[in-house]
Amino acid sequence: DTAVSQTPKYLVTQMGNDKSIKCEQNLGHDTMYWYKQDSKKFLKIMFSYNNKELIINETVPNRFSPKSPDKAHLNLHINSLELGDSAVYFCASSRVQGGYEQYFGPGTRLTVT
Amino acid sequence: SQQGEEDPQALSIQEGENATMNCSYKTSINNLQWYRQNSGRGLVHLILIRSNEREKHSGRLRVTLDTSKKSSSLLITASRAADTASYFCATDMDTGRRALTFGSGTRLQVQP
């Protein structure tokens, strides 16, 4: 059984479009995250939710809006996509908030043309 | 620069050799973790070492932590081709930030 799943795995779209990435975890974890991994493999946290409450919101353009309908789901909606948004986006979860072991999804490779 | 920086950026060894990767960080930490990322996949947690621990083992993995030097090392013994991956250190900073900060990783290539 997949612990942390993301859809879609690949997303190719044009500049200016709006797109969403979905994430679900079946681990019963309280905390979920979105990370962006750039072409140099650097992994940067974007958002963190704990029991549906936003607890970390790094310096991310407000074109990015996370939504957590319940603690098992954390979706990422991106408006007005730009070339610089091309990256791999990872969802992750941890049992509770804080510096605990994190479980990662397989990633969504977003390509903006 | 980043909280966690791995060294070297890339490492190529022969199967059976040991691989050592280092991580340096800047601020005090609660714990440090190592993750592996196979090409095109998500990160997988390998090991967590707390700030009051100096060494930890898990199978062929050995992690050391030197808080006075703000550094950690990951040793993979008797490497296998399947160990080919990128390895990241991540720190839980003692700032109440409630999140991990990842380095940029070491790309390990194990030649069969």
Interface residues (C-beta under 8 A of the other chain):
Chain A: V4 Y33 Y35 K40 K41 F42 L43 K44 I45 S48 I55 I56 F90 A92 Q97 G98 G99 Y100 E101 Q102 Y103 F104 G105 P106 G107
Chain B: Q2 N30 N31 Q33 Y35 Q37 G40 R41 G42 L43 V44 H45 L48 S86 F88 A90 T91 D92 M93 R97 R98 A99 L100 T101 F102 S104 G105 R107
